[in-house]
Amino acid sequence: QLVESGGGSVQTGGSLRLSCVASGFNASVYSMNWHRQVSGKEREFLASISSSEYLGGSTFYADSVKGRFTISRDNAKNTVFLQMDNLKPEDPGVYYCQRNVFWGKGTQVTVSS
């Protein structure tokens, strides 16, 4: 199970930190991903962090968020984070955590000018 939290409403230029708590499996051995979806559009990949156990926890970002968003994990808490800085008007949406075919229910992010 994946449960996201940390969404909310911020002004342009603000920051939010999303959390994805994993249960039922050891998240550290899997690559974990964040996506977002705007109503009426397809889900957009944002960031990935590889397995800490096997691939050293390397990260990868979509161009749209590179330099502004940071994905990380706390293996002791079985949690993956998405630190979002300098939020822009194009960043609102429902943010989802994903591992393989498993998805959380998402957390809503709103950015106001």
Rosetta blueprint (number, residue, H / E / L):
1 Q L
2 L E
3 V E
4 E E
5 S E
6 G L
7 G L
8 G E
9 S E
10 V E
11 Q E
12 T L
13 G L
14 G L
15 S L
16 L E
17 R E
18 L E
19 S E
20 C E
21 V E
22 A E
23 S L
24 G L
25 F L
26 N L
27 A H
28 S H
29 V H
30 Y L
31 S L
32 M E
33 N E
34 W E
35 H E
36 R E
37 Q E
38 V L
39 S L
40 G L
41 K L
42 E L
43 R L
44 E E
45 F E
46 L E
47 A E
48 S E
49 I E
50 S L
51 S L
52 S L
53 E L
54 Y L
55 L L
56 G L
57 G L
58 S L
59 T E
60 F E
61 Y E
62 A L
63 D L
64 S L
65 V L
66 K L
67 G L
68 R L
69 F E
70 T E
71 I E
72 S E
73 R E
74 D E
75 N H
76 A H
77 K H
78 N L
79 T E
80 V E
81 F E
82 L E
83 Q E
84 M E
85 D L
86 N L
87 L L
88 K L
89 P L
90 E L
91 D L
92 P L
93 G E
94 V E
95 Y E
96 Y E
97 C E
98 Q E
99 R E
100 N L
101 V L
102 F E
103 W E
104 G L
105 K L
106 G L
107 T E
108 Q E
109 V E
110 T E
111 V E
112 S E
113 S L
